[in-house]
Amino acid sequence: IFRQKKEGKDSIETIVSLIEFPLLDQTSSNSVISTTPNDLSNWSRLSSLWPLLYGTSCCFIEFASLIGSRFDFDRYGLVPRSSPRQADLILIAGTVTMKMAPSLVRLYEQMPKPKYVIAMGACTITGGMFSTDSYSTIRGVDKLIPVDVYLPGCPPKPEAVIDALAKLRKKISREIVEDRTLCQSQKKN
């Protein structure tokens, strides 16, 4: 909210959002939005990612701070889940050892499609400081499961996690557009 002087009067202007919705008419109280079930499904997939909590070391503490009130993870539509059958995003935070690798792959396979992966931290991406001396550290989680977004750092800050989520949402929106154009070209053929 900010004030401006206009011909001797104070008028208050409010900024509702930085994102404009051209379909919504703010002057009319009776608005109707028409869409297809596919578009509604894609919008809901983009706007409500449910991450699976999978953390093994110090990176998970940074991830856990996102759930608190300072960063408010929920405002992005992210509801942390503890069951892989309810999650569509897995944030792998911390060192992955060979003993934990089968469990991680099993969790990934139990997630419903479409599923997405964010590799968080240097230990997850390359093995980190354990990659040279440890015989039991996996040197990159991408050897086990496909990774969509890499988030480097030791440990990455919560702001970086939010940025990685924004990049993942852009990737998902591109997939949605590609799926739509593919479906339209198949209908023409």
C-alpha positions in Angstrom: 0.0 0.0 0.0 1.3 3.4 -0.9 -0.2 6.9 -0.9 -0.2 9.5 -3.7 -1.3 13.1 -3.7 -4.0 13.7 -6.3 -5.5 17.2 -6.7 -5.2 17.9 -3.0 -6.7 14.5 -1.9 -5.0 11.5 -0.5 -5.9 8.3 -2.4 -4.8 4.9 -1.3 -3.7 2.4 -4.0 -3.2 -1.2 -3.3 -1.1 -3.6 -5.2 -2.9 -6.9 -5.3 -0.3 -9.1 -7.0 2.7 -8.9 -9.2 1.1 -11.6 -11.4 -1.8 -10.5 -13.5 -4.6 -12.8 -14.3 -6.2 -11.6 -17.6 -9.2 -14.0 -17.3 -10.3 -12.6 -13.9 -12.1 -9.3 -14.1 -11.7 -7.6 -10.8 -14.6 -5.1 -11.4 -17.2 -7.7 -11.9 -18.4 -9.7 -8.9 -19.9 -12.5 -11.0 -16.9 -14.0 -12.9 -16.9 -17.3 -14.7 -13.7 -19.0 -15.7 -13.9 -21.8 -18.3 -11.2 -24.3 -18.7 -10.6 -28.0 -19.5 -10.1 -30.8 -17.0 -6.6 -31.2 -18.4 -5.6 -27.6 -17.8 -7.1 -27.8 -14.3 -5.0 -30.9 -13.6 -1.9 -29.3 -15.0 -2.4 -26.2 -12.9 -2.9 -28.2 -9.7 0.2 -30.3 -10.5 2.3 -27.2 -10.9 0.9 -25.4 -7.8 1.0 -28.2 -5.3 4.2 -30.2 -5.1 4.3 -32.5 -2.1 7.9 -33.3 -1.1 9.0 -36.5 0.5 11.2 -35.8 3.6 14.5 -37.6 2.9 17.5 -36.2 4.8 20.6 -37.8 6.2 22.9 -35.0 7.5 23.3 -31.2 7.9 21.5 -30.3 4.6 18.3 -31.7 6.1 18.5 -29.2 8.9 18.5 -26.4 6.4 15.6 -28.0 4.6 13.7 -28.4 7.9 14.1 -24.7 8.6 11.8 -24.1 5.5 8.9 -25.6 7.3 9.1 -23.0 10.1 7.4 -19.6 10.1 10.4 -17.6 8.8 10.4 -19.2 5.3 6.8 -20.7 5.4 7.2 -23.5 2.9 3.4 -24.0 2.8 2.8 -20.7 0.9 4.3 -22.3 -2.2 1.7 -25.2 -2.0 4.3 -27.6 -0.7 3.0 -29.9 2.0 5.8 -32.2 3.4 4.8 -35.9 3.3 6.3 -38.9 5.1 4.9 -41.5 2.7 6.3 -41.9 -0.8 2.8 -42.9 -2.1 1.6 -39.4 -1.4 4.6 -37.5 -2.6 5.5 -36.3 -6.1 8.8 -34.6 -5.2 11.8 -35.9 -3.3 14.4 -33.6 -1.9 17.5 -35.6 -1.2 19.5 -33.7 1.4 22.8 -35.1 2.7 25.2 -37.9 2.1 23.9 -41.1 0.4 25.8 -44.2 1.4 25.8 -47.6 -0.4 23.8 -49.1 2.5 21.1 -46.5 2.1 21.0 -46.6 -1.8 18.5 -49.5 -2.1 16.1 -47.8 0.3 16.3 -44.6 -1.6 15.7 -46.3 -4.9 12.7 -48.2 -3.4 11.2 -44.9 -2.1 11.6 -43.3 -5.5 10.0 -46.3 -7.2 7.0 -46.1 -4.8 6.3 -42.5 -5.7 3.4 -42.0 -8.2 4.2 -40.5 -11.6 4.9 -37.7 -12.5 7.8 -37.6 -9.9 10.6 -35.1 -9.5 13.9 -35.0 -7.7 16.0 -32.2 -6.3 19.5 -33.1 -5.2 20.4 -30.8 -2.3 24.0 -30.2 -1.2 27.5 -31.1 -2.3 27.4 -34.5 -0.6 24.3 -35.5 -2.5 25.5 -34.3 -5.9 29.2 -35.4 -5.8 29.9 -37.2 -2.6 31.3 -34.0 -1.1 34.2 -34.2 1.3 33.6 -37.9 1.6 34.1 -38.7 -2.1 37.9 -39.3 -1.9 38.4 -41.2 1.4 35.2 -43.1 1.9 34.5 -46.4 0.2 30.9 -46.4 1.2 29.7 -43.0 -0.2 27.8 -42.8 -3.4 29.5 -40.2 -5.6 26.4 -38.6 -7.0 22.8 -39.5 -6.4 22.2 -39.3 -10.2 23.9 -42.7 -10.5 20.8 -44.1 -8.7 17.8 -42.0 -9.8 17.3 -39.3 -12.3 17.7 -35.8 -10.9 15.7 -32.8 -12.2 17.4 -29.9 -10.3 20.8 -29.8 -8.7 21.2 -27.5 -5.7 24.9 -27.0 -4.8 26.3 -25.7 -1.5 27.5 -27.1 1.8 24.7 -26.7 3.1 22.6 -24.6 0.7 20.6 -21.9 2.4 16.8 -22.0 2.6 16.6 -19.2 0.0 18.5 -21.4 -2.5 16.0 -24.2 -1.9 13.1 -21.9 -2.7 15.0 -20.8 -5.9 15.5 -24.5 -6.8 11.7 -25.0 -6.4 11.0 -22.1 -8.7 13.3 -23.6 -11.3 11.5 -27.0 -10.9 8.1 -25.3 -11.4 9.4 -23.7 -14.6 10.5 -27.1 -15.8 7.1 -28.6 -15.0 5.3 -25.8 -16.8 7.5 -26.4 -19.9 6.5 -30.1 -19.7 2.9 -29.2 -19.5 3.2 -27.0 -22.6 5.1 -29.7 -24.4 2.4 -32.3 -23.5 -0.3 -30.0 -24.7 1.4 -29.4 -28.1 2.1 -33.1 -28.5 -1.6 -33.9 -27.8 -2.7 -31.3 -30.3 -0.4 -32.7 -33.0 -1.7 -36.2 -32.3 -5.3 -35.1 -32.7 -4.5 -33.5 -36.1 -2.8 -36.7 -37.3 
